[in-house]
Amino acid sequence: MLGSEAQNAALQDCWERLEGSDLLRLVGRLHNAAPYLDPNTQATFCERVRLMLVVAASNETERPIMESIAAAALPDPVTGSQTCHDGALQEFNNIELYLMSQRLLVDAGDSLQALRRRLLQLFRIEQLELLANQRTGPGDLVSVRLAYRRELARELDLPIADSMRFRGAANLARDELSSVLEKVRKSELSDALVGYMLANTDWTTRLRAEFADRFAEIEARFRLRVLELASKDHSLQDELNLQQGLQDDKEQEEKELLRELTIKQINNN
């Protein structure tokens, strides 16, 4: 999967660093992936693969997890069995999704709106995965997952929507996609999306920075209460206990503010 002369030169060091790795073995399997075989998508697909290799070669922290994901697309060391070509593509997609989640501020940190959009995209993909895993009808699970992503990519503004080689293996019911779309939309209106975003430290850190004055008000009230407490005649233990109570109240106020701001951003389409 080579590109221009400059890209090839830059990539040579990556190949050397990753020699013998499961990531390179996965890349070998991707020569049979549908987006590589399609002349219309081959160039952009190769660029995505190159980006994955560059990140892996330059980041020893993220590389082990990327390697473990890639291993799922390779022959089982005991049985020798392996997933199909679409399955290998899915594991590559999973590496991309992992990197998206780890590099939120790098890839989507230009604005609060961009960060909200990327988190919403990742939430939607997670919901599609859950629905695919809960599915009870006939069909290959790998194909179902890829079909959900591809067929609903436009409606759900998904960042990944690769073509697949064995679409028929999903064996989707006639109205299945519309039903899945409806369920994802409902999940966005539930507390699930709010909880998902609040669980992301990049999101909460960004909210604290964007609305620093609101959090400063909470901090100011807390400090005033601590001073008022110190001016009263309490035993040391009682004062410590009361201070902890004030700290707990402050943290609860901050949680409520983060939730309020998150809901506002979700509704701010």
N, C-alpha and C positions, 0 to 999 in steps of 0.2 A: 504494500500500500504506500507507494512513493508519490511525492508531489513534485514541486519544482526543484531545481538544483539547490537553491538556498535552503528549502525545507529539508531536503535529503541530508544536506551537510549538517544542519542543526540537529537532525534526528539521529545521526550516527552515534553520538555519545549516549543517547537514551538506549539504543539497542545494546550497546556494550554494557551499560549499567544493569540492564534487565536481562542479560543473557541467561537462558535456562529457566526463566520465570514462567509462572502460569499465565501471566498477562500476555507474554509473547505467544504462548501456545493458544490462547484465546484469539489473538489477532489472526493466527493461522486459520482458525475455524471461520472467522468472519469473511474470508474470501468466498464463502458459499452463502453469505447472508443476502437477503433480497435487496436491500439498498445498495450493496456493493455490485451486484449483478446488473442493476438497472443503470444504464448510462446517464440517465437524467439526475440520479442522486449519488452516483459513485464519488464524485469529487468532494462534495460536502461531507459525505459519510467518512471518507478517508481523512479529512481534516479533523473530524471529531475523534477518530481513533488516534491520530497523531497527538491531539491535545491530551487525551487520556494517558498516553505513554510519557509525554513530557511531564505531566503532573506527577506520575508515579516515580519517574526517575529523579525528580527534584525534591520529592517530599517523602522522607523516610517514615514520617508519622502516619500518613494516610495509606502508604503502600501496602502494609500487611492486610488491611481490610479489603483493599482493592484486589489483592491476590486471592483472598479467601472467596470473594464473590466470583472471580474468574474461574476458580477451581471447580465450581458447580457446573461449568460448561464442558469440562474435560472428562475423559474416560474414568470410570470408577476404578480405583487401584486394585480392588478385589475382584469385581465381576467383569470389568472391561466395558460395561455398557456406558452409553453417553446420551445426552439429550440431543434432540434434532437440531437442524440448522437454525430454526426459529428460536429454539431454546438457548442456543449460544448467543443469538442476537439479544434476547431478553436479559441475559446476564450482563452483556455489555451495557444495555440500557440501565440496568440496576447500578452499575458502577457510575454511570453518568448522573443518575439521580442521587447517589451517595455524595458525589462531588458537589452537586448543586446545593445539597443541604449543608455541606461543610463550608462552602464558599459563598454564602448568601451575600455578605457585605461586599465581596469582590465582584460578583457577577450581577447583583441586583441591589446594590447599596447606594445608588445615586440619589434616590429619594425615598421617602416613606411609602409613597404610592407604588414604586417599583418593588420595594421589599414586600409589601402587602400582596402584590400580584404574584410574586414568585412563591410565597408561602401558600397562597390559595391554590396555585398550580400543584404544588407538592401534596397538599391536603387532598385535592381531587384525585390524584394518582393513587394515594394511599387508600382512599375510599373505593376506587375501582379494584384495587388488589383485594380488599376485604370482601367485596361483593363477588369477585371471581372465586375466592376461596370458599365462600358460603354456597356457591351454586351447586345444585343437586342434579341437574340434567346431564345428559351424555355430552361428551366432547373432551378434547385434550386441554388440560388446565393451562399449559403454556400458550397454546393457541388462543384460548379464551382471553387470557390477560393481554396479549398483544392485540387481539381484535378489539377489545374494549378501548384500549388506548388509541388505536388508529381510527376506529370508526367514530369515536366521540371527541377527537382532538379539537375539531373546530368549535363545537358547542361549548367545550370546557376549557378552551384556550390552553391546551397542554403543550409543554415544551418539547416533548418527544412523541413522534407519531410515524414510526418507520413502517414501510411496507413489509409484508410477510409472504413466505412461500407456500404455506399450507393453511390458508384462510378457512378452507372447508373443514379442517380438523376441529375447529372450534364448535361446529354444530350448533350455532346459535338459533334459538327459537325466533319465530317471526317478529314478535314485538319485544324481544328481550332487550335490545339496545335502548329503546324508548323508556322501558321500565327502569333500566339501570340509570339512565340519565335523570329520571325523576327522583330516584332514591338519592343520588349524589346531590341534586339541588336541595332536597329536603335536609340533608345532613349539613348543608351550608347555612341553613336557617336555624339549626339547632345549636345547642351549647357546645357541640363537638368541635366546631371550627374555632370558637372563642378559646376553648381549652387548648387546642392545638397550637394556636398562635402564642398564647400566654406561656406555653411550655418552652418556647424558643427564646433563648437568652439574647440572641441577636435582635429579635423583635423588641423585647422589653427594654434592652439597653438603648435602642434607638428611640423608643417612646420617651424614656427618661431624659434623653438629650433634646429631643424635639419640643418637649413640654416641660423644660427645666423649671420654669417659674411656678408651675402647679406643684411640683414635687418640693420646691424650695419653701412654699407655703406650709406644707406638711412638716418639713424639717424645722421651720421657725416655730410652729406651734409646739412641737415636741420639746425644743430647747427651752421655751418659756415655761412649760409645765415642769420640766426638770428643775429649773431655777426656783419656781414656786415651791416645789417639794423640798428643796434643800433649805429653804427659809423656815421650814416648820420643824418642830421638835419631835423627831422620830428616832427610835433606836436604829443602830447601824443596820441590823438585819431587816427591820421593817422598811427602812429607806431603800435598801437593795431590792426588796420584793416589790415595792411600789414603783421603783425605776424600771424593773423588768416589765411590769404591767404597762407602763407608759411606752416602753419599747414595742411591746406586742401590739398596742393600739396603733402606734405609728406604722408598723409593718402592715397591719390590716387596712389602714387608710390607703397606703400605697398600692396594695393589691386591688382594692376597690377602684382606685383611680386608673390603674393599668387596665382593668376590665372595662371601665367606662370608655376609655380612649380607644381600646381595641374594637369594641362594638361600634363606636362612631366611625372608625376607619373601615370596618367591614361594610357598613351601610353607605359609605361615601364612594359610590361607584362613579 
